[in-house]
Amino acid sequence: MSLPRPDAPRPRPAAGGVDAEPFDRAAVERATGLAAIEVLAEVTSTMERARGLAAEPGVGLPLAVLADRQTAGRGRRGAGWWQAPGSLAMSLVVDAARVGGVETTRVTPLWSLACGVALAESLALIEPSVGARVRWPNDVVAGGRKLAGILVETAPGGRVIFGVGVNTTGSAADAPESLRGRVGTLPDITGRSLPRAQLLGIFVPRLFSLLGETSRDPGVLVERYRPLCSLVGTVVTVHRDDGRRLVGVCHGIDADGALVLDTAAGMMHLVSGSLTDPADVWRSAPA
């Protein structure tokens, strides 16, 4: 079975926001080059399940864990993660060598940025009207609303886990009230859902290719990031771990994945921080 063409008709969300979407695991494995895909009806968190699989020395890599529904999805810095059931909720386990690294306990900022670029480019290939953009350090946005989130972690044995959540179905109207003005979904933008298999068939190979190119020359990522950056030329506030706030005009990223800000104190390169005020972080996932 071949994956749907980018211009093929896509199903509308079924009642309750869940797509009646066929998912041919073998076809997706062939299209993506993944050694295995585990598809679960429900899981606490795909990241937790992926971490358990990553701990198995003989497991075939790369592998992906998908879930139709997460009961406690999570984002960066303890944030919760909301998605309509049936959306793409995936954790991808790879060997550090595939991302140009060695066994390490430190996440490289370039990894999440490469993931965001590959995802935004993939969405543009499938549905250009979405206008997907990358928001440092780990979001993909459309029309100022969060369309996708990325979480990258390391695991023992030289494994890296990419958590990717994309609102491929559902509506922001179904989100918790405090999130409804901040999140976006593809059906809200285009009027139809995007099959997970179609997106994975384009996104996963693109991600692996970009990670390889970036490991050889980080300038490749800087160039591909620039036209997709949602912040260039705008004034942004970065919330630091120590409680300080830095305000400046965004000049994109540098070759280390740091956010470049022109502040009152001069040009600064920030390798960590958040653009979300800690008081606004959503921390409780629906049961």
BELUR-V528854 format. One record per residue. SS is DSSP state (@ for helix, = for strand, . for the rest). PSI is psi in degrees with one decimal (NA if undefined). OMEGA is omega in whole degrees, 0 to 359 (999 if undefined). Layout:
SS_PSI_OMEGA / SS_PSI_OMEGA
This chain:
._130.5_178 / ._156.7_178 / ._155.2_180 / ._143.8_175 / ._153.6_179 / ._-29.2_183 / ._9.6_181 / ._149.6_178 / ._145.0_180 / ._145.5_183 / ._147.4_172 / ._158.3_180 / ._140.0_175 / ._175.1_180 / @_139.1_181 / @_1.6_176 / @_3.9_182 / ._128.2_179 / ._138.3_168 / ._71.2_192 / ._120.6_175 / ._141.7_180 / ._103.7_180 / ._100.1_186 / @_-43.7_182 / @_-40.5_180 / @_-39.9_179 / @_-38.4_177 / @_-41.9_179 / @_-41.5_184 / @_-30.2_186 / @_-18.8_185 / ._12.8_178 / ._143.2_178 / ._-32.5_181 / =_151.8_174 / =_127.1_175 / =_122.5_181 / =_119.8_184 / =_143.1_177 / ._-39.3_181 / ._143.7_179 / =_153.7_176 / ._-51.4_180 / ._131.2_177 / @_-29.3_178 / @_-41.3_180 / @_-41.1_178 / @_-42.2_179 / @_-37.7_179 / @_-37.2_177 / @_-41.6_179 / @_-37.4_180 / @_-24.0_181 / ._-9.0_180 / ._114.1_187 / ._-36.6_185 / ._8.3_184 / ._140.9_179 / ._131.6_181 / ._154.1_357 / ._151.3_178 / =_159.9_181 / =_144.7_173 / =_122.2_177 / =_147.8_176 / =_139.2_175 / ._-28.8_181 / ._135.2_172 / =_134.9_179 / ._-17.6_179 / ._55.7_177 / ._150.8_183 / =_154.6_178 / ._-158.2_180 / @_153.5_170 / @_37.3_175 / @_5.5_180 / ._149.1_172 / =_167.5_181 / ._119.4_177 / ._138.9_171 / ._147.6_172 / ._139.5_176 / ._138.4_181 / ._-11.8_176 / ._167.6_180 / =_108.6_173 / =_109.2_188 / =_143.2_168 / =_127.8_186 / =_121.6_181 / =_123.7_180 / =_159.6_172 / =_142.3_182 / @_-28.5_180 / @_-30.1_181 / @_-27.2_180 / @_15.3_175 / ._18.8_182 / ._-177.4_174 / ._176.2_180 / ._122.7_186 / ._158.7_174 / ._5.3_183 / ._130.4_176 / ._131.8_177 / ._128.2_181 / @_-29.4_181 / @_-27.9_183 / @_-48.5_181 / @_-33.4_178 / @_-40.4_177 / @_-38.8_179 / @_-43.0_179 / @_-41.3_179 / @_-46.5_180 / @_-37.9_180 / @_-45.1_179 / @_-40.6_178 / @_-39.2_180 / @_-43.6_178 / @_-36.4_179 / @_-34.9_178 / @_-36.2_183 / @_-44.1_185 / ._82.3_184 / @_-28.9_184 / @_-16.1_181 / @_-34.8_180 / ._43.5_182 / ._136.6_179 / =_158.3_180 / =_132.4_179 / =_112.1_181 / ._139.1_2 / ._-8.8_191 / ._26.5_180 / =_155.4_167 / =_129.4_185 / =_161.1_175 / =_125.2_181 / ._30.9_180 / ._1.4_181 / =_147.5_182 / =_117.6_181 / =_-29.8_183 / =_151.9_177 / =_152.5_183 / =_137.6_177 / =_123.1_181 / =_130.5_179 / =_156.0_172 / =_158.3_179 / =_159.1_180 / ._153.9_177 / ._16.2_178 / ._31.3_178 / =_148.9_176 / =_138.1_181 / =_123.2_176 / =_113.7_173 / =_126.4_183 / =_122.4_175 / =_122.6_180 / =_131.6_180 / ._74.8_183 / ._-11.9_178 / ._179.6_179 / ._-171.3_182 / ._148.5_176 / @_-23.2_179 / @_-20.4_180 / @_-6.5_182 / ._162.1_172 / ._147.3_188 / @_-39.3_183 / @_-14.1_181 / @_-11.9_191 / ._-30.3_179 / ._1.1_186 / ._-21.0_182 / =_156.4_176 / ._156.8_177 / ._156.3_178 / @_-41.3_177 / @_-33.3_177 / @_-31.2_183 / @_-45.3_188 / @_-14.3_182 / ._5.6_181 / ._156.6_179 / ._162.9_177 / ._119.4_179 / ._136.0_181 / @_-39.0_182 / @_-40.3_181 / @_-45.3_180 / @_-43.4_181 / @_-38.7_182 / @_-25.9_178 / @_-42.6_187 / @_-48.1_187 / @_-50.8_177 / @_-35.8_180 / @_-40.7_178 / @_-48.4_181 / @_-40.4_180 / @_-45.3_182 / @_-37.5_177 / @_-40.8_178 / @_-45.1_179 / @_-40.5_182 / @_-36.2_180 / @_-29.1_179 / @_-33.0_182 / ._96.9_181 / @_-21.2_179 / @_-26.1_178 / @_-45.0_180 / @_-41.3_179 / @_-43.3_181 / @_-40.5_181 / @_-25.6_179 / @_-37.4_189 / @_-51.2_183 / ._-11.6_181 / ._-6.7_184 / =_126.3_181 / ._-4.6_189 / ._-15.3_186 / ._128.9_178 / ._-2.9_180 / ._157.2_176 / =_125.5_182 / =_156.9_175 / =_124.0_179 / =_127.0_179 / =_118.6_183 / ._161.1_180 / ._-28.0_181 / ._7.7_178 / ._-9.5_179 / ._157.2_175 / =_137.1_176 / =_132.3_182 / =_134.2_178 / =_176.0_178 / =_129.9_183 / =_133.7_176 / =_27.6_178 / =_-148.5_182 / =_162.7_174 / ._-175.1_186 / ._-9.6_176 / ._0.2_181 / ._7.1_179 / ._145.9_175 / =_128.6_182 / =_117.4_182 / =_134.3_173 / =_102.9_185 / =_175.2_178 / ._-24.8_180 / ._3.2_181 / =_-176.3_181 / =_129.7_181 / =_146.9_179 / =_112.3_187 / =_118.5_181 / ._-12.1_179 / ._165.1_181 / ._178.2_181 / =_146.4_176 / ._-0.9_179 / ._129.0_176 / ._130.9_180 / @_-30.1_180 / @_-18.2_183 / @_0.1_182 / ._130.4_178 / ._118.9_190 / ._-0.8_182 / ._122.2_178 / ._150.4_178 / ._148.3_179 / ._NA_999
